[in-house]
Amino acid sequence: MTLNLDDIRRAAARLAGVAHRTPVMTSRTLNSLVGAELHFKLEALQRGGAFKFRGAYNAVSSLDQDALARGVCAVSSGNHAQAVTLAAALCGTRAVILMPSDAPDLKRAATQGYGAEVIAFDRYHDDREQLGAELAAERALTLVHPYDNQLVMAGQGTASLELLEQAGGRLDAVVVPVGGGGLIAGTATAVKALSPETRVIGVEPLASDDVARSLASGRREHVRVGRTIADGQQTPAPGELTWPVIQRLVDEVVTVSDEQIIAAMVILFERMKVVAEPSGACALAALLSGTVRLPGARVGVIVSGGNVGAQAFGALMSSANAGSAG
């Protein structure tokens, strides 16, 4: 199946009154720093603290009663885990989550707090796809994939559907974090359908650059998952379903370093009072660092999530200050 604008509009109708219509904010200071007019879509303020709730609820709420009676499962480092668990609770079913053993404590605690059974695995050695399939088969659960799911992709696209309405005019570009590709696939589908000339630019951490490599080669590339503070983007390859959409509709994918991500987190906090997790600040990092240059353009920037604990956030802020002092 090919994802299209009607899929995203149906998802928007399903999410109406359930998901937050998150705000879009601007900052003259940040505009001057990058030389463009930035419109920040604050998905850090979404239910569950990230855009993932949109896709998870769209998928879980679409299940029939038999599937809901059995329950759902997912494999996630945190945001999708929380989203699926919250969606399951809202739909009257249960969730079992496979979560990397090194996932942030805040995300694990929040997932358990929403009512999930959490099972740990090693993201650097275990095959997450195999583990998820085995869990679903053994317990007769419906696997809700974090990105390779048509309904998930459509749900994620509703963020940009809102952004285009809220920005008050045509955007020249939308810059969006990319991991497995669910968000950028939904974003690109919505944006290109409604504003074909708007560029869609993905940003991923340098340590896990599978999507950038794939666009460069023209085929799905697999990489060894590297260590990065952007845990939500540690994927070995673009999704099987998201990749064709990315290849067809996304204009460019760039990479940023952990240091550049931290700098973006700092300025979002200091200038806009927005707490973003590392993956959530990834898109801004590309603009601040000059990796993406769009002089004079009107640019949508998706701040995809804000799930970072106070201790971890403080440590990252301190590391930025130490680097500046050095």
N, C-alpha and C positions, 0 to 999 in steps of 0.2 A: 504494500500500500504506500501511496505517496502522501505525505503530510501536506495539508493545504489550509488556506485561511478559514474555510468553513469549519474544519476540525478545531481550530483555535477559538473561533466564535462560539461553538458549542461548549467548549471547555469554560469559556468566560461565563456563559449562562449557568453552567453547573456550579461554578465557584461563587456566583453572585450571592452576597449575604453570608458567605462562609469564609472566604479568604479576605484579607484586608486589601483595599485599594490603596496601596502604599503611596506616600507622597513623593513628589519630585521637587528637589531643592536646587538652588543656584548659589554661587559664591563669587563675588567680584574679585576677591583675593585669588582664588584658584583660576578664574578666567584670565587674570593678568599674568599668572605664572606660566600658563601654557599657551597664551595667545589665542584662545578660542572661547566660545560661549558654551559652558558646560551645564547640562541638565542631568542631575543625579537622581536615578530611580532607586529609592531606598528600600530594597528588599530585605535589608537587615531588620526592618520593622514588621516584616511579615509574620504570620503565625508560625511558631516553631523557630523563629529567628532567621529564616532564609527562604529564598524563592522555591525551595524544594516542596513546600506544602502544596503549591499549586498543582504540580504534576501528580503528586501522591494522592491528593484528594480526588482529582479527576479520574485517576485509575481505579482507586478503591471503591469510590461511590458508583462506578459503572458496573461492578460485579453483580452477578445474579445472587439470589438468596441462598442457593446451595453453596456457592463459593464463599459467601460471607459467613455462613454457618461453620465452615471448616477453618477459616482464618487465612492470614496472609504472612508472607515472609519477605525479607530483603537482606541485601549485603551492602553495608555502608560504613563509612568512617564517622558518620555522625549526623549530618543534616538530613540526608534522605531517611536515615533511621528514625530520627525524631518525627519527620513528616509522615512517614508511613504509619508509625505507631499512633500519632495523633489522629490521622485520617481513619485508622481502624477503630479507634475509640469512638469517634464521631459517627461512624457507620455501624456501630454495635458488634464489632468483631475483635479478634485478638491478633497480635503480631509477635512473630519470632524474628529476631534480628541477629545476623552474623556481623560482628564488628571487629575491626583490627585491634589487636591487643595493645597497640600504641596509640589508639584514638584518644583525643583529648578527654580528660576526666569529666569536664563539664558536659560534653556531648553524651558520654556514656550515662552519666547520672540523669540527664534530662530524658534520655530514651527510656531508661528504667522508670523514671518518674511518671511518664505517660502510660506505663503499664506493660511494656514489652518484656519478653524473655530475651536476654542478651547472651549470645554465645561468642566467645573470642576466637580469633584466628590470626595467623601470621601473614600480614599483607606482603611481606618480602619473599616468602617461600611457598605459601599455599596458593592454589588455583581458586580464586574467588568465584569464578563462573561455575566451576565444577561443584564447589561446596554449596553454592546456592541451589543448583539443580538437584543435588542429592538431598538437601534438607526438604525442599518442596515435595520431592517424590516420597521420601520416608514418612512425612507427616501429613501428606495430602493437602498441602497449603498452596495458595496461589502466590507465585513469585512476582513481586513488583520490582522490576529492574529499575535502577536509578536513572537510566537514560535510554536504553534500547527497548522502548515501549511507546507505541504510537500515542496512547493517551497521556503518558507522562510528558512526552515532547510537546503535545498540544497544550497541556496545562502550563508548562513553562513559558510558552509563547504568549500567554496572556499578560505577562509583565510588560512586554514591549508593545502589545496592543494598547495598554493603558498609557505607556510612556508617549507614544505617538499622539494620543489625544491630549495629554497633559502638558506637553512641551510648548503648545501654542504656536505652532508653525512647523514647516518642514525641517527635518534634521538632515544635515549633510552626512552624518555618520553616527553609528551606534557602536560603542566599544563594550565588549562583554567578556567576562571570564569564561574559559573553556576547560573542561575536564574530559568526561566521556562524550560530551556533545549535546546533551539534552536541551540545555538552556540556549546554546547558540543555534541549534537546529530550529527550535521554536521561534527564537528571535528573528533569525534570517527569513523564515517562512512568513511571519507577520510583516516584517519590514519591507521585504522585496515585493510582497503582494500589494501593499498600500503606498509605498514610496520607492519605486524601482531604482531611482538614482541614488538613494541613500546607501553609503558603504557600510558593510557589517564587518567589524574587525574583532577577532578573537585574541585573547591574551592568556597565556599559560606560563607556569613556572619553568625556568630554564632547566631544572633538574628532571622534568617530566614533559618533554617537548614532542610527544608523539603526533599531535595534530599538525603542528608546524612542519614536521618532517613528512607527514602524509601529504599535505598540500604541495610541498616541494617536489615530491616524487610522483604524485598522481595516483597513489595507491595507499591502502591502510598499512601503516608502519607500526611495528611493535618495538617498544623500548623497554629496557630494564628500569623499573620504577625507582627513581632517585629520591633521596631524602630532601624534603623541603618543608618549610613552615606552612605552606599552602596544602594542608592535608586533603582538602576536598577536591584537589586536582591531580592527585597521584594515580593516574590511570596508565596502563601499559599500551593502549591503542584506542583510537576512536571506535565508537560503537558500530556494529554492523548496520544498524538502521540509521544512526545519526550521520555516518560518514557520507553516504550519497547526497544527503541534504547539504552538508558542509561543503562538499566538493562542488556542488552545483550553485550554491547561493552565497557562500562566504567569500569576501574579497581578499582577506589577508588574515594570517594568524602570526603573532609575534610572541617573543618570550621576554620575561623579566626575571631578575635575580631576587633572592630573598631580601637583600639589603634595599632594593628599590621598592619592594612590597612594604617593608617596615616604614620607609619614608612616607609612603602614601597613607598608611595607617595613622602615622603621627599627624600629618596635616589634616586628615579628615577629622581627627579628634580635636586638634587645637583650633582649627578655623571654622569647622561646621558642627562641632560637638556630636559627631557621629562615631560610634564605636563599630568598626568593621573588623571581621576576622581576616586573616591573611588572604584567603581566596577572594573575599569580598572587596578587598582593596586592589586586586590585581589589575583591573581595567584602568583605574586612575594611575597606577604605577607606570604603565606604559606611556601615558601622556606626560606625567611629571618628569620622567627620565628622558623624554625626547625620542624614545623608541618609536612612538607614533606621533607624527607632527601633522596638525590640521589647522594651520594658521587662518584665523578669521572665521572658522567654521562653527556651525551650531551642532553640538555633539551630545548625544545621549550616552550616559555612563551608568552602567548597571552595577550598583553596590549589592552584590548577590547574597551576602549573609553577615551576621554579626555575632555568631556563636563563639565567643572567646571568653574564657574565665578571667576574673580580675587579676589573679596572680600571673597568669600567662601574658595577659595584656600589659601589665606593669613591667614584666621582664623584657618584653619586646620594646616598650617605650624606653626603658633604661639602656638597652643595648644600642638604640639609636642615639641617645644622648652621649653614651660612652664613645661611640664612633665619631660623633661631631667634635667631642673634646680632644680626641686623639689626632 
